[in-house]
Amino acid sequence: MDGKSVIKIDTYIEEMRELTQAMLREAAEAVNRAPNGAWINGSEMQVRDAIAVFRCKAYEKALQMRTDEPDTTPPAHQ
């Protein structure tokens, strides 16, 4: 891949599995807590917030993993 540092996608997915499950659990619990007749109004903001937090954590994790990977670009000759 052009010699740039890259993240190992399978490792990233595995490391995000627990956070993914927690986010999905939080979304499902928000929907379950919503009163009958108001499922959307009673859960939409909580689900949106859970996904927003997850999105930030997922992006931060990907960036951190890329930062932690060694750059494989050969040094420039001077």
C-alpha positions in Angstrom: 0.0 0.0 0.0 2.3 2.8 -1.1 4.6 2.2 2.0 2.4 4.3 4.3 1.4 3.2 7.7 -2.0 1.5 7.6 -4.2 -0.2 10.1 -5.0 -3.9 10.1 -8.7 -3.9 9.3 -9.5 -7.2 10.9 -7.7 -6.1 14.1 -9.6 -2.9 14.1 -12.9 -4.7 13.7 -12.1 -7.1 16.5 -11.0 -4.3 18.8 -14.2 -2.3 18.1 -16.5 -5.3 18.6 -17.2 -4.6 22.3 -17.8 -0.9 21.7 -20.1 -1.8 18.8 -22.1 -4.2 20.8 -22.4 -1.6 23.7 -23.7 1.0 21.3 -26.2 -1.3 19.7 -27.3 -2.4 23.2 -27.8 1.2 24.2 -29.8 1.9 21.1 -32.1 -1.1 21.7 -32.6 -0.2 25.4 -33.6 3.3 24.4 -36.2 2.0 22.0 -37.4 -0.5 24.6 -37.8 2.3 27.2 -39.8 4.5 24.8 -43.5 4.5 25.7 -46.0 2.9 23.4 -47.3 5.3 20.8 -44.1 7.4 21.1 -41.3 5.0 20.1 -39.6 7.5 17.8 -40.0 10.6 20.0 -39.1 8.6 23.1 -35.9 7.1 21.7 -34.6 9.0 18.7 -32.3 11.4 20.5 -30.9 8.7 22.8 -30.1 6.5 19.8 -28.6 9.4 17.9 -26.4 10.3 20.8 -25.2 6.7 21.3 -24.3 6.5 17.6 -22.5 9.9 17.8 -20.4 8.8 20.7 -19.6 5.5 18.9 -18.7 7.4 15.7 -16.2 9.5 17.5 -14.6 6.5 19.4 -14.5 4.5 16.1 -12.7 7.3 14.3 -10.3 8.0 17.2 -9.4 4.3 17.4 -8.7 4.1 13.7 -6.5 7.2 13.8 -4.7 5.9 16.9 -4.1 2.5 15.3 -2.7 4.2 12.2 -0.5 6.4 14.3 0.8 3.3 16.2 1.7 1.4 13.0 5.2 1.9 11.7 5.6 3.9 8.5 7.0 1.5 5.9 8.1 4.2 3.5 11.7 3.8 2.7 13.9 6.7 3.8 14.7 9.2 1.2 18.3 9.3 -0.1 20.0 12.6 0.4 
